[in-house]
Amino acid sequence: MNYSNSNKRVAVIGTNRIPFARHMSVYSTASNQDMMVAALNGLIEKCKLQGLQLGEVAGGAVVKHSREFNLMRESVLMTSLDPRTPACDLQQACDTGIESAIYIANKIALGQIEVGIAGGVDSSSDVPLVLTESLRKKLLAMRRAKTTGQRLKLLFSIRFKDLAPVPPMNEEPRTGLSMGDHTEVTAKYYQIPRVEQDEFALNSHQKMAAAYERGFFKDLITPYLGLERDNNLRTDTNMEKLGKLKPAFDKVNGTMTAGNSSPLTDGASCVLLATEEWAKAHNLPVMAYITFAEVAAIEFTNEKQNLLLSPVYAMSQMLQKANMKLQDFDFYEIHEAFAAQVLATLKIWESEELSAKFGVKALGAIDKSKLNVNGSSLGAGHPFAATGGRVIATLAKLLQEKGSGKGVISVCAAGGQGITAILER
């Protein structure tokens, strides 16, 4: 997607999120809708959107209950936005937040709407528990049965094991491996040492702690349920503590731990996008402009080491369309699902040999002092669909503070997908 030649420039003019919380902690009783409404209300309050009819609100969650089939619309109706504001649910695993922003940006660039909100939310605590397949089939058969005798026979066929709830599985259906299992393969294949992963994780926590101390996140976050900052952030961690953690996936020869992997997290985020004209008319400053975006996918069932490396394709394709080099940016915001995944991506971008295996040219090294300068998912946590809004907000504010420049986003996702975007000011 190329927004630079559009008659309507797509501006980021507002952002908000609630603090992210480790699963089964502060938000353990909050639903996706509860958290999404809290994030939207904070944005509405900041940008004085009460009573306004917006073009559309788009977003979603990766883990949803069946009752949340119309999550974003129901969330809008719980806010002070004009109820005539339409909404739709989108889902593209961890890409959901950025993909929702692209959806709204496309409509703005095409002139279909002037303003919209993109959001995302996920709870790893309030997860749906479904029936076993055996129990489901027996209950449906009882419903179809024509006699009491048939119903009783089916009822008495139910066994204790049939009653055990089945939680959502955090694994790829085609491989049976979780994202962590796949990334452990990535770490071994691309030779990413444990010490480099731990150092990267430590830096993420330290940079995010410093950003909180200088007040960077103060106007980006609305407190929720008594929480004022991301409770996954560890201000007291160090290499010694990280080094003592046991491997989380490959228990014998693994290098990935709870310390260098993002945890299961609850949270919500949203961003307000609009034309320059709409922003000016409503006295809202432009933080940055979305100028390019690219979505890509990769084969990972045979090449299991590549599950989270689709941004290798997305970045290469996007930079070609933008006529830019990887070194042209002032800031790099790369989602930290795992330290190993970020380090592997950087290694491939730098290597002609590794890039050739993907059928692309090496993009070269980046200035790592510009990478995730305020920390990222290892420090904040990763509520799947909510991460995109957090990343856009961080980058947009960095560019706003700088007054000019370019920043690039890279987010990997389950299913071998990935997304990249460019923000400019």
N, C-alpha and C positions, 0 to 999 in steps of 0.2 A: 504494500500500500504506500503510495506516494502522495502526501498531502501538500508538498511544497508548490505544486503547480495548480492547486485548487484555487478557485475564486474566494473560497471561504477558509481562512486559516483556522486551525483547531487549537484553541487555547485552553490550558489548564488554569482555572481561576479559583479553585478552592479544593481543599482536601481535608479529610478527617478519618480517624480510626479510633477505636477503643484500645486500651493497652492489651497486648497479647498475653494469654495466660496458659501455663502448662496444663495439659488435660487433667481432669479430675482434681482441679484445685479451685480457684475462686469462681469460675464460671460453670462449675459442674452441673448446676441445675438450670442454666440459661439455655434456651433453644437457639437455633439459627436465627429465627425471626426476632427474638428478644435482642440479640446482639446486633443484627442488621439495623433494626429500628434505632438502637442507641447510636450507632455510627451515623445514620442518616440524620437523626435529630441534632447531633452535634454539628454536622455540616450545615443544616438548615439554619441553626442558630448563628453560626459564624458568618454565613453569607446572606443572612436576612432573606431567606427564601419563603418565609411563612405565607401561605395563601396563594403562592404562585403556581401556575400551570406550566410545567416543563414539557419539553418535547418528548422525552422518554427516560425511564430509569431501567438500566439493564445490569444484570449480574447473576449470581447464583452461588451454589455450594456444591462441593464434591460429594459429601456425605449428607444425604437428605432422608427424612422420613417421608412416607407416602402422603402424609397430611400436608407436606410442604411443596406440593406439585405446582403451586402458584406463589412461591416464596416472595419474589420481589414485589409483585402487585400487592399482596397482603401486607408487606412491610410498608409500602408507600401509604396504604390506607390507614396505617397506624401513626402516621406523621401529620404535620400541619401543612404539607403540600396540598394544593388543590387536588381533590380526588379525581379530577378529569385527567391527571397525569398518568399516561399508560406505562406499563412495565412488562418486562419479559425476563424469563430465566434462561441463562446460558451456562454451559459447563464444558470445560476443556481441561480437566484435572488441574494441576498447579498453574496452568496458563490462564485460568478463568478470569482473574482480575484484569490482566492486560487485554485478553480477547474481548472482554466487555467494553473496555475503553476504546478498542479499535472499532467495535460495532457502533458505539455512539459517535466516534470521530468520523466514521464513514458517512453517517447520516448528516452530520454537520457540514462536512466537506461537499456533499452533494446538494446541499441547500434544502434538505427535507425537514430538518429541525434547526433551531438556533442554539438550543441548550439542552443538556442532558446529564445524567449522573450514571457513572459506572461503579459497580460495587462488587463485593465478594465477602463471603462469610463461611466459616466452618467450625463445627464443634466435634472434637474427638472424644468428648465426654458424654454428650447426649446423643448417643448413636442408636440407630434402629436395630432392634433384635427381631429376627424373623423366625418363622416356624421351620422345623426340619422338613425336608421335602417329603419324607414319609408321612408325617402328620398332616401336612397340607393336602396331600392326595387323599388321605382317609377322610378328612373333614369335608372336602369337596364331594367325595363319593357319598358321604352321609347325606349331603344336601340333595343329591340327585336320586337317592334311594326312594322307592315308591311305597315301601311298607315299613312298619315299625320294626319288624323282625330283621329286615336288612340293615336298618339303622343300628339296632342293638348289636348285631354281629360285627359291624364295622367299629362301633364304639369299644367293644370288648377286645378288639384286635390291637388297640393302641397300647404300646409298650412304654415303660418308663423312659427309655432312651429316646423315644419319639418326642418327649416333652422338653428336651434340652434346647434352649434358645441358640440361634446361630448368629453370632455377631458379624459385622462387615469384615471381609478379609482384605488385609492390606497386602495384596499380592497381585502380580500380573496373571490374568487368566491363561495366557498362552504359555507361560513358563513355570507357574507355580512359585515364583520367587518374588519377594518383596523388593521395593526400591533399594533398601539397604543391602539385601542379598546381591542384587545386580551390581550395586556400586562397589561392594567388596570385590567382585570380579573385575570391575573397572580399575580399582586401586592396584590389584595384582598385575593386570594386563599392561597398564601404562606405568607401572613401577613407581607408585606414589608412596614414599616411606611414611611410617607412622609419625615420626618426629615432625615432618613437614605438615602433616594434617593437624597435629596438635598445635603447632606454632600458628597456623592459619586460624584455627578456632580461637586460640588465646587472643590474637589480634582483633578478631571480630568482637569479642566481649569488651576488650579494652577500649576500642574505638567507639563502641556504642555507649559505654559508661562515660567516656569523656564528652560525647555529644549531649548526653543527658545533663551532665554537670554544667555545660555552657548554655543550656536552655534551648538547644536546637529543636527538640521535639515538643516544646511547650505549647505552640499553637497548631500542632499537627494531631494532638491526641485529646480526646474527651474522657475524663475519668469515668469508670463504670464499676458498679458494685464494690466501691471502696478501693479499687485498684487504680493507681495513678501512673504506673510505669510497667513495662513488660517484666513479668516476674520470672522469666527464664534467665534474665541477665545475671551473670555472675561477676560481681566486682572484685571478689577475693580469689578467683581462680588463678592458677599459675601452672607452669610446665610440670612441676613435681606432682601436683594433684591430677592433672590430665594424664600423666604418664602411669599413674597407678590404676587407672580404670581398665577393666577387663574388656576384651573384644566383645562386641554386641551381636555380631552376625556369624562369622566364622570363629567359633569359640577357641579353636586350636591355633590356627595360623593367621587369624584376621588382624587387621590394623585399624579397623573402624570401631569406635566406641561411642558411648552416650555423650562423651565430651566433644567429639569432632563430627557429630551428626546432629541435625536439627531435630528437636523433640516433637512428639504429638502435641498440638497446640489448639487452643480455642481463641477466636477473635473475628473481627469484622473491620472492613475499611471501605471508603468510597471517595471518588473524585468528581468534581464538577467541571465539565467541559462545555465550551461555548464559543461562539464567534466573537471577534474583537468588538463588534458593534454592540452585541448583547452585554458583554462585560462592561463596556463604557457606559451604556444606558443604565446599568444597575450599580455603577460606581464600585466595581470590583476590579482589582489590579490583575494584569496578566502575569502569571508566574513563569510560564514557559509555553512553547508550542510543540505539539506532536507533529513531526514532519515526515517520518518514515516508520513503517512497521512490517514485519515479515513473520509468517508462521511456517514451520517445517516439520517433517516427520522422518523417522529413521527405522530401518529394520533392526530388530533386537532379539528376535527369537533364536536365530542362529548365532548372531554376534552379541551375546549376552552382555558383554562389556560396554555396549554402546547405548543402553536404555536411556540415559539422561544426557546424551551428547548431541541431540538434534540441533541445539543452537550453533553447532559447527556449520551446519548447512544454512540455517536462518541468517546468521551473521554475514556469511560470505555473500549470499544472494542479496541481502539488504544493502550492504556496502557497495556492491556493483551498481545497483539501481540509484543509490545516492551519490555515486561517483566520489566516494570517500575512502580513506584508509582507516584501519583500526587505531592508528596513532593520532587521529585528528580530534580526539575527544578530551575534554577537561575532566570528565568524571565517568567512571565505569561502575554500573550497578549490576552485579551478577548475583542472582539468587543463590544462596548457600544451602541447598538441600543437604549436602554433605561437603566437608572440606575436600575430600578426594575428587568429587565431581567437578568442583571449580578448578582445582589444580590440574586435573586431566584435560579440561577444556583449554586452559591457558597453554598447556604443553603441546596440544595438537595445533593450536593457532600458531605457535612458534616454530613448529617442525615441518619442513617440506616433506619429509618421509611419511610422517603420520598423517598430514593433511592429504597427501596423494592417495592414501587408502580410502579416504572419503570422496575422492574425485574432485577436490578443490585445491586451490593454491594456498600456501601458508599466508596467514595474515600478519605474522610478526608478533613481537613482544610488545606489551604495554608497560607504561610507567605504573608500577604497582602502588606508588604513593597516591595515585588517583583512584584506586580500586576500593569500593565500599568504605569510603572515608568515615562514615558514621556507623560502621558495623552493618550487619545484615541478618539473615535468618538464623545463623548459629547463635547469635546473641538474643535476637528478638523472639525467636520461635517461628513456626511456619504453619499457620492455619490455612492450609491449601489455597482456597479461592481468595482469601484475604491478602495474600502476600503481594499480589500485583498492585493493589492500591497503595500499600505501604511503600513499595519501591518507586512508583510514580511520584508520590508525595515527597519522598526524600530527594529525588533527583530534581524535581521542579523547584523545591526550596533552595537547593544548592545553586542552581542557575539563577534564581531570583536574587540570592545574596550576592553572587558574583557580579550580576548585572548584565552579563553576556556570556556566550559560549555554547558548547555542545556537550550533551551527555548521552550515553548509550545504555540500554537495558538488555539483559539476557536472562531468560527464565526457562528452566528445563521442566519437563512434566512427565508423569506416568504415561504409559502407552507409547513411549518413544517419540514424544512430541516436544516442541520447543518454540519459543517466541522471542523476538527481539524488537526493539523500538528505539527511535532517536527522538530526543527532546532538544530543542534549541531556544535560545533567547537572544 
